[in-house]
């Protein structure tokens, strides 16, 4: 704890509190504590190994797309979006863009909160909203379609449910965010805010943490389809209910109106819009959540 605190310029007490908070969220102990000594539990060793691999991969991705050196005859393009969208949707497609436009060097950043207030802090941004950023062009990219998933180990052989009767008794994990995926999905299924508040379960602020918790079998939760599609196809995750809810709002490519014809922005826009989705709503099958376990 002392070494970690020094590395992050925090107090030992603050680090310790963060670790305890993480253990409470996971519902598992990550450390054995005895006579002032700490050692990892088997769960802690597994979690540390997988998180380290994830952070290493993120570092490699950042190194590949963030080129600090000036290259003669090239055009720099600062692209900003939220971390989950960057890692799971944009980055897997960037090699295609780099092949098509080797003279445009993409610098990917995730300081999207400041950019939402002032788009001029970047060249282009991929933001979630309703397409009404003042003084900016907002090109529609994709809706955020929400599905309920769980690990194959947690679900076993249970088939996809038309109601939640088939998954009663399973823990439920909540997306603790102002735009909550779980709250939106449950409201679409007919639940009131009071009823949703009575559904017990862990709270996770970021999609990346929520996804890892679901993969590790900690419970059922609701995530964007783009984020779990590959895991569903691979069989790592299973759909647990037929409802697919389209959250209010969408992802847009946002840039300043007076810069739309700049070479880098114009070509990035044309390329990215080949990856957008039809602006249509999915059919949503109503489900009965009146018997959900609380």
N, C-alpha and C positions, 0 to 999 in steps of 0.2 A: 504493500500500500504506500509505503514511503517513497519507493522508487517511482511508482506511477504518479504520485502527487508531484514529485520534483519535475518529472518529464512534462507534465501538463500545467505546471505553474499553479497548482491548487494545494489546498491543505490536505493532510492525511485524513482528517475527519470528513471532509467533503467527498473524497474518493470512496471512503468506507460507506458513507450514506448512499452514494450512487450504486455501489455493488449490492447493498441490501435492498435497495429499490428494485434493481434488476432481478434479484432472486425472488422478490415478492411478485413481480410481473410474470416470471416464468413458473412460479409455484414449485421451484426446485432449488436445493442448496447447491451452489457452485463451489464452495470451499468447506473443508473441515476446519474447525476452529478449536485449538487446544493449547492452553498455557501460553497464549500470545502468539502462537505459531499458526500459519495458514498453509494448507495444501489443497490441491484441487480434488474434488470428487470426480468419479467417472463421468458424470454428466458435465461437470465443469471442464474436464479435459476435452470431451467431444465438442462442446460449445466453443471453447477457445480455439481448437484446431480449425473448425469450420469458419469462424469469424475471421481468423487470421488469413485464411485462404481468400475470403471475400474481400478483405481490405487490401491484400496484395494485388488481387485482380483489378480492383478499383484504381490502385496506384499505377498499374501498368496501362490501363485504359487512359488515365489522365496524361501519362507521359506520351502516349501515342498521338493524342489529339491536341495537346497543348505544345506547340512548337515555339520556343522562346527566341530562336535565332531568326534574324531577318534573312529571307531568301530572295535573291535578285530576281525580279520579274514575277513575283508572287503577290497575291492579294490576301491580307489577313481578314478573317471573319469571326467576330466574337458572337457566339451563340449562347444564350442563357435559357435554362429550363430547370425544373425541379429534379432532384437527384434520382428518384425512381424512374421518371420518364426518360431521363438521360441514359441510365444504365440498361434498362430493359427494353426500350423502344428505339431511341435515336442511335445510340452507339452501335448496335448490331447492324445498322444500315449505312454507317458512315464510310465503310470501306468501298461501297459502291460509288458514293459521291466522290471520294478521293481518286478513284480510278477514272471517273468521267471528267473531273476538274482538278487535275494535279497542281494547277497553279493557284488554287484557292486553299489556303491553310486555315482549317477550322480550329478555333480556340474555344473549348467547351467549359462553361462556368455554371454554377448552380445557385448564384445569389439572386434567385428569382423574386424574393420579397421586395428588395430595393428596386428591381427593374419594373415590377408591377406599378410602382409609384412614378417611375421615370424611365421610359423605354429608351431614351437617348443614352443611357449608360451602357448600351450594347448595340450591335448592328441589327440582330434579329433575336426574337425571343419566342419560345413555345410556352404559352400560358393558358391556364384554365380559367374560363369565364364565359361571358355572353357576347363577346365580340365588340365591346363598346369601350375601347381605349381611346381617349381623346387625342386627336391629331395623328392617329395611327391607322394604318391599314391592318385589318385582321382577316386572314384567310383561314377558312375552316379546314381542320385536319381530321379530327376524329371525336366521336363521342366516348364517354367513359361508361362502358357497359359493365354492370356489376353482377357477379355470380357468387354463389355460396359454395365453398370448397372445404375439403378436409383431406388428411393424409389417408392413403390406402390402408395403412395399419389401423387407424382409428375407425374407419368405415367398415373394414372387413368385406363381407360379401353383400352388404346391404345395397339394394338397388337405388337408383336416383328416385327421390320422392316427389310426389305431386303435392303432398302436404308434409309438414314437419313431424308427423306421427312416426315416420320411419327412422328418425334420428333423435327421438326423445331420450333424454338422459346424458347426451353428449355435452361437454363444456362448450360455451360460446365465447369467442374472443371479440372484443369491441375495438373499432377504430376510433381512437380518442383524438378527434380533430374537428375544427369548426365545420368543415364539409366532410361529415362522417359517412363512409361507405356503408357501414352496418346500419346506422340509423336511417339512411335513405332507403336501403333495401327493405328494412322492416316496416317503414312507413308505407312503402309501395304495396306491401303485403297486407296492409290494413291495421297495423299496430299503432296505438297512440303513444305520445311521448312518455306518458306515465307508465304504460305497459312496458315500453322499451327500457325505462330506467329500472324496472324490477327484474330484468333479465341479468342474472349474475354472470361474471366472467372477467377475465383479465383485460386491461386497457393498454393499447399500443398506439403511440402517436404517429409513427411513420409506417408506410406500406412495407418497406424493406424488413422492418422488425416483425410486423404482423405476418408477412409471408414466411419468414423463418420459423416463427412460432407454430404456424399451421403445418409446415413441413415436418416439424419435430413432433407432431401428434398432440400438441397442447390443446387443440380444440377445433371447432368449426368456425369459419369466419367468412366475410364477404370482401372480395377484392376485384379490381378491374380485370376484365377478361384478358386484355393484352398482357397482363403481368403473370397470369397463370396458364396461358394457353399451351406453352411448351411442356409444362409439368403435367397438364392433363393428358396431352398426347403421349407423353412418355410413361404415363401410368403412375407417376409419383403422387399426384393429387387426383381426387375424384370430385365430380360435381355431386352435391348432396341434395339439390332441389332444382326443379325445372324453371323456377322464376329467374329471368334475366332482366334486370331493371336498368334503364338508361337514366343516369343521374342528370339533374337539371344543369345545363351548361355543357361546354365542350372544350377541346384543346384547339387553339388557334396559333397560326404563325403570325407574329405581330412585329411590325417595323414602321419606322417613321414614313409618313406619306411622301415627304420631299426627297426620300432616298430610294424610292422603289426601283429606279432605273439604273442604280449603281451596279457594276458588273458582278461583284461577289454576291450581293443581296438578290439580284434578279435571277442569277443561275441557281443559287441555293433554293430560292422559292420555287422555281420551275421543277427542280428535281424533287423537292420534298412533297410537292402537291401530287406527284405520281404515286405517293404512298398514303394519300388520304383515303377516307372511307366515304361511301355514299351518305348523304345527309338525310337519313331515314331513321325511323324508330323501329326497334325490334318489337315483335309481338310478345306481349307479356301475359303469361298464364296466371290467373289469380290463384293464390294458395291460402289455405286455412291455417293461420298461425295461432288459433285460439288455445291450442293445447301445448304450446311450446313450454319446455321445462324452464322454470324460474328458480 
